Structures are given as structure tokens and as C-alpha cells.
Amino acid sequence: MIEVLRLGHRLPRDCRITTHCCLVARAFGASKLYYSGQKDKEMEEVIKKLVKDFGGKFHVEYIEDEFKFLTTKKNKTNIIHLTMYGEDYKKFIKKEKNYLIIIGGSKVPGIFYKKSNFNISIGDQPHSEVSALGIFLEFLNLKKFFKNNIKKIIPSKRNKKILNLKSL
């Protein structure tokens, strides 16, 4: 089980970024994205509709107290904090299948560095939490097959092709 914790969602500044974190998390095999900061019902509805259309069992959940949440998760899963200041992700040894991956937006409080089992870096340059999440989930090499979808994207060299499975 892979879950993601997105810290410090700010309205309206982070609407697209958090949505993109959800899209990447879902596409690369995570089952849930928790987010803290400001509650964003509109973003939650966008993701809910996407899951309905394209399938899978991905959920978004707002949490008020990320410190309390982290404490409850600590004994149940390995906590990975993606940060520019961590150890090289290529040296991370995949042992467990249960991870909570923490990604920040604004300055991340030091407690997340201390409470994480691993502080992992995608690179040593400033970068987006969306890219870090995508690279790390691809590194974990998760394969995701979506069920109960009513739409499916058909790979194409030049055209946008979406198959509506409901009409078949």
C-alpha cells in the first residue's frame, strides 16, 4: 500500500499543484493522497470525477493535524519524506510494500525530517514535489491497472484518443 501526504495546501495558490500530485500518485500506484493546509472541496471533486471516469480506487482526504496524523501512521508504515536534502533515491532499498510518502510545498517543519524513516532526495537542485513524487514512484516500479473505468486513453502517435467504454 502506497499513500501520499501533501503538506501545506494553500488556496488558491496550490490548486493545480495538489491536483497534479493526486494525478501522479494515482497513475503510479498510490491508493490515497492525504493533504493538510486549507481544505479544497473543489480539488477533491475533480479527483473523484477523474477516478469515476478512468477507474481505480484512489481517494483524497483532508487532514487537519498532520503531526497527529503522522504519529498514527508511524507504527503502521514506513514513512518516506521526499526532500532535496535527503539521501540519493537510487540508494534506497525497497523492502516493504507499505509506504507513506511525504511531499511538501512550502517550508517543511523539521519534525517531518525527524519522524520519517527515510529522507530521500531525487536530486540536489530545487525541483517540484510533483516531479519528485513521479520519479520516486516510478523508481518503486509499481504497475497499476485500473478497473471499473468508463474511459480509457488509447496511445497514439499524433492524436488524442479516448475510448468511452460505457457506450460499447
KATA-V939507 format. One record per pair of residues at least 12 apart in sequence whose C-alpha atoms are under 6 Angstrom apart, sorted by sequence separation. I is the first residue (numbers start at 1). J is the second residue. D is the distance in Angstrom with one decimal. If there is no record, write none. Layout:
I|J|D, I|J|D
This chain:
151|163|5.6, 151|164|4.7, 150|164|5.9, 151|165|5.6, 150|165|4.9, 150|166|5.3, 79|99|5.8, 81|101|5.8, 77|98|5.4, 78|99|4.9, 79|100|4.9, 80|101|4.7, 81|102|4.6, 82|103|5.7, 77|99|5.5, 32|58|5.3, 34|60|5.8, 36|62|6.0, 103|129|6.0, 3|30|5.3, 9|36|5.9, 31|58|4.7, 32|59|4.7, 33|60|4.9, 34|61|4.7, 35|62|5.0, 36|63|5.2, 2|30|4.6, 3|31|5.8, 5|33|5.8, 7|35|5.8, 8|36|5.2, 9|37|4.6, 10|38|5.6, 32|60|5.7, 34|62|5.6, 35|63|6.0, 36|64|5.9, 3|32|4.9, 4|33|4.6, 5|34|4.7, 6|35|4.6, 7|36|5.2, 8|37|4.2, 9|38|5.6, 3|33|5.8, 5|35|5.6, 89|120|5.5, 89|121|5.6, 86|119|4.6, 87|120|4.8, 88|121|5.1, 89|122|5.7, 86|120|4.4, 87|121|5.3, 86|121|4.5, 80|116|5.8, 79|116|4.9, 83|120|5.8, 84|121|4.9, 79|117|5.2, 80|118|4.8, 81|119|4.8, 82|120|4.9, 83|121|5.1, 80|119|6.0, 82|121|5.8, 84|124|5.7, 56|146|4.6, 55|146|5.2, 56|147|5.4, 55|147|5.2, 55|148|5.0, 55|149|3.7, 54|149|4.5, 1|97|5.9, 2|98|5.7, 4|100|5.4, 53|149|5.6, 1|98|4.6, 2|99|4.9, 3|100|4.8, 4|101|4.6, 5|102|4.7, 6|103|5.1, 7|104|4.7, 53|150|5.1, 54|151|5.2, 4|102|5.8, 6|104|5.8, 53|151|5.4, 21|130|5.3, 28|137|5.9, 24|134|5.9, 29|142|5.7, 29|144|5.2
